[in-house]
């Protein structure tokens, strides 16, 4: 990871907005994989890495400018509990980045892929402590852990992924002020790293644990390694208001990647309710108007949704000349 450059800002200087990929785990489920496991998508990373690479390839073909690794729930602690040694843990995390890089490089070898596009970036996913617990607490933030313990939890994975070829670290589904503060402290130990942080939110103003999103953004704003701030895995209907909350307090690019609008049931490890988006690109236009510059999808979104975002980005760029 090269800390001398800001990869998102460089892309945004030339693009209407940066297109992220969509869901990885729920896309694997859609393709027939059973992820009812504490490791979730990391189970497939262990057992069927070819399937992970195939999902990456589908999002690249759909037009994603950034693809996100399968390391969201691949924590050193969770992998050790599964019986992996420290060396094996490192290899698994490095494999998550390598699979994304290999899919990107194969895609980029095509002259058609390169036409009118910048080389896609790799974001190394880092889920919250709640994701490791696998009990849905990344949507609550109510785990009883202090800031120093959260720093220790994140440090090892950050060290491995910050040394990888990934372009940016993606701290995802962060539910609480205290975990955001811990992440900022960890990033202070890795000044060459570049990262974004995105929060899980309960409504149009508050993150999952109840703190104001604007206050959390102010908290992490001074962190030099954080190159973007945003929200993820919130319902699409909340995104425009949440982006406006961020736009009022940060100068950093705003990241937004909602889920489908369905609700995660940690007890049954399943999604319930109905999707509340019909036209992903039409809704994304409202997020752009609110101030978002990096847009994609989270749980239950698909390559088709990302293709709609690509079409929107292409249309916006064509009007810019």
ZIMO-V478360 format. One record per residue. N is the residue number from 1. PSI is psi as a letter, one per 30 degrees, with the letter a starting at -180 (NA if undefined). NEAR is the number of other ideal C-beta (glycine too) atoms within 10 Angstrom. D_CENTER is the distance of its C-alpha to the mean C-alpha in whole Angstrom. Layout:
n/psi/near/d_center
N/PSI/NEAR/D_CENTER
N/PSI/NEAR/D_CENTER
This chain:
n/psi/near/d_center
1/k/21/17
2/j/10/19
3/g/13/19
4/f/6/22
5/l/12/20
6/j/16/17
7/e/21/15
8/e/25/14
9/e/15/17
10/e/12/19
11/e/22/17
12/f/16/18
13/f/8/21
14/f/10/22
15/l/20/20
16/e/17/20
17/l/22/16
18/k/26/13
19/j/29/12
20/l/28/8
21/a/30/9
22/a/31/9
23/k/27/9
24/e/26/10
25/e/22/12
26/f/24/14
27/e/24/14
28/e/23/16
29/e/20/18
30/f/13/19
31/g/12/21
32/g/7/23
33/k/19/21
34/j/10/22
35/g/16/19
36/i/10/21
37/k/17/20
38/f/15/19
39/f/21/17
40/b/24/15
41/f/28/14
42/f/27/15
43/e/21/18
44/e/24/18
45/e/26/17
46/e/18/20
47/e/13/22
48/i/13/21
49/f/17/19
50/e/9/21
51/e/18/19
52/e/27/15
53/e/18/17
54/e/15/18
55/e/27/15
56/e/26/13
57/e/19/17
58/e/21/17
59/e/32/14
60/e/23/15
61/e/16/19
62/f/20/17
63/g/21/17
64/k/27/13
65/f/27/13
66/k/26/10
67/k/27/9
68/k/28/6
69/l/29/9
70/h/31/10
71/g/30/10
72/e/25/8
73/g/23/12
74/i/30/14
75/k/24/15
76/e/21/19
77/e/15/20
78/e/20/19
79/e/24/20
80/e/14/23
81/f/12/24
82/f/16/24
83/g/7/27
84/k/17/25
85/l/10/26
86/e/11/25
87/e/8/25
88/e/14/24
89/e/21/21
90/e/18/20
91/e/15/21
92/e/22/18
93/e/28/16
94/e/17/17
95/e/18/18
96/e/28/14
97/e/24/14
98/e/18/17
99/e/24/16
100/e/34/14
101/e/20/16
102/e/14/19
103/e/23/18
104/e/21/17
105/e/11/20
106/e/14/22
107/e/21/21
108/f/14/22
109/f/9/25
110/k/10/26
111/e/7/28
112/e/8/27
113/e/17/23
114/f/12/24
115/j/7/26
116/g/8/25
117/l/16/21
118/l/13/20
119/k/13/19
120/l/26/15
121/l/21/13
122/k/25/11
123/k/30/7
124/j/29/8
125/k/25/6
126/j/27/8
127/l/24/8
128/l/28/11
129/e/23/15
130/e/26/15
131/e/25/13
132/e/23/15
133/f/17/18
134/h/16/17
135/g/16/19
136/g/14/17
137/f/20/17
138/f/28/13
139/g/22/15
140/e/17/18
141/g/25/18
142/g/13/21
143/k/20/21
144/i/5/24
145/k/16/23
146/l/10/24
147/e/13/22
148/e/10/24
149/e/14/23
150/e/22/19
151/e/19/20
152/e/14/21
153/e/20/19
154/f/23/16
155/e/16/18
156/e/18/19
157/e/25/15
158/e/22/15
159/e/16/18
160/e/21/17
161/e/27/14
162/f/23/15
163/f/16/18
164/l/20/17
165/g/14/17
166/k/28/13
167/f/21/13
168/k/21/10
169/k/30/9
170/j/27/5
171/j/26/7
172/k/25/5
173/h/26/8
174/k/30/10
175/f/28/14
176/l/27/16
177/e/20/18
178/e/20/19
179/e/28/16
180/e/28/15
181/e/16/18
182/e/24/18
183/e/25/15
184/e/21/17
185/e/16/20
186/e/26/18
187/f/23/17
188/f/13/20
189/f/13/21
190/i/19/19
191/f/10/20
192/f/11/20
193/l/25/16
194/k/26/14
195/l/27/10
196/l/25/8
197/k/29/8
198/k/23/7
199/k/33/10
200/k/24/11
201/k/26/14
202/f/17/18
203/a/14/19
204/f/15/20
205/f/16/20
206/k/18/19
207/l/27/16
208/e/24/16
209/f/23/19
210/f/14/21
211/l/19/21
212/k/14/21
213/e/24/17
214/e/19/20
215/e/15/21
216/e/26/18
217/e/25/17
218/e/13/20
219/e/15/20
220/f/23/17
221/e/14/18
222/f/8/21
223/j/20/18
224/e/12/19
225/f/23/16
226/j/23/14
227/f/22/14
228/l/24/12
229/k/25/11
230/a/29/10
231/k/29/9
232/l/26/7
233/g/24/9
234/l/27/12
235/k/18/15
236/e/22/16
237/f/13/19
238/f/19/17
239/e/26/15
240/e/21/18
241/e/15/20
242/e/27/17
243/e/25/16
244/e/18/20
245/e/24/19
246/e/25/17
247/f/16/19
248/f/10/22
249/f/16/21
250/k/19/19
251/f/8/20
252/l/22/16
253/k/22/14
254/k/27/13
255/k/29/9
256/j/30/9
257/j/30/8
258/l/30/10
259/a/26/11
260/f/25/15
261/f/18/17
262/l/17/18
263/k/13/18
264/k/18/17
265/j/12/20
266/f/15/20
267/e/7/24
268/f/9/24
269/h/16/20
270/l/12/20
271/k/18/19
272/l/9/22
273/a/12/23
274/l/9/22
275/k/14/20
276/g/15/21
277/k/21/20
278/e/8/22
279/j/10/21
280/e/24/18
281/e/17/19
282/e/11/21
283/e/20/19
284/e/28/17
285/e/16/20
286/e/13/20
287/e/23/17
288/e/20/18
289/e/11/21
290/f/18/20
291/g/17/18
292/k/26/15
293/f/23/14
294/j/25/11
295/k/29/10
296/a/29/9
297/l/33/9
298/b/26/8
299/k/22/10
300/g/23/14
301/l/25/13
302/l/19/14
303/e/22/15
304/e/12/18
305/e/25/16
306/e/28/14
307/e/20/18
308/e/21/19
309/e/27/16
310/e/19/18
311/e/14/21
312/e/21/20
313/e/21/19
314/e/16/22
315/e/12/25
316/e/14/24
317/e/14/24
318/e/9/27
319/f/8/29
320/f/8/28
321/NA/4/30
